[in-house]
Amino acid sequence: AQSVTQLDSHVSVSEGTPVLLRCNYSSSYSPSLFWYVQHPNKGLQLLLKYTSAATLVKGINGFEAEFKKSETSFHLTKPSAHMSDAAEYFCVVSDRRGTNAGKSTFGDGTTLTVKP
Amino acid sequence: KAGVTQTPRYLIKTRGQQVTLSCSPISGHRSVSWYQQTPGQGLQFLFEYFSETQRNKGNFPGRFSGRQFSNSRSEMNVSTLELGDSALYLCASSLGTELRGYTFGSGTRLTVV
């Protein structure tokens, strides 16, 4: 079975300060992991993905995430927040094998607010 | 290359009516998935089509149905609309495996009155 937990429903940071959005996952097999961003009234945009290559994954807009198998985590970080980063962020897990192969499970989302 | 196109962008329907939403995936993508997004329930998976066959299905009543055509374009249909069906409906396409991630459309905002 696969599941994903985004540990914070809301995160608020000041512009220019670091961003940390936390995600823990559960997977019976080696998973693929993704982060998506959704701006208001828009579809989701893929930020980055982990598919068993390097454990530190760099994405668009300065975001990166580190896959930590021992902690079953895939936290999203950015060194310096920008006002345009304010959006909702979704962590997604997808099993590569087993009965859930090909299915993706979305987290409940984390709303990021950036204060000027 | 063109992205995922969903039409219409906005729709207002009356309870009891039916509605059809359309999704054109990225050229070459054979998988199309549909999601319902609401403030209360978040993002919920409806179904996925691959090469004209429904491959996965979420936990929605039979009023929600879909299909995929030979050119990979997909439609979803909701019959006997209820107020609770008001939502943003998102379509996502992929090559056929989610290992590379999805490309999402901008969604169709359905309001049932």
Chai-1 contact restraints between the chains, C-beta under 6 A:
chainA,res_idxA,chainB,res_idxB,connection_type,confidence,min_distance_angstrom,max_distance_angstrom,comment,restraint_id
A,S32,B,L99,contact,1.0,0.0,6.0,A-B,restraint_1
A,F34,B,G101,contact,1.0,0.0,6.0,A-B,restraint_2
A,K42,B,S106,contact,1.0,0.0,6.0,A-B,restraint_3
A,G43,B,L90,contact,1.0,0.0,6.0,A-B,restraint_4
A,G43,B,F104,contact,1.0,0.0,6.0,A-B,restraint_5
A,G43,B,G105,contact,1.0,0.0,6.0,A-B,restraint_6
A,G43,B,S106,contact,1.0,0.0,6.0,A-B,restraint_7
A,G43,B,G107,contact,1.0,0.0,6.0,A-B,restraint_8
A,L44,B,F104,contact,1.0,0.0,6.0,A-B,restraint_9
A,L46,B,G101,contact,1.0,0.0,6.0,A-B,restraint_10
A,K49,B,G101,contact,1.0,0.0,6.0,A-B,restraint_11
A,T51,B,L99,contact,1.0,0.0,6.0,A-B,restraint_12
A,S94,B,E98,contact,1.0,0.0,6.0,A-B,restraint_13
A,K103,B,N56,contact,1.0,0.0,6.0,A-B,restraint_14
A,S104,B,E98,contact,1.0,0.0,6.0,A-B,restraint_15
A,F106,B,L43,contact,1.0,0.0,6.0,A-B,restraint_16
A,D108,B,G42,contact,1.0,0.0,6.0,A-B,restraint_17
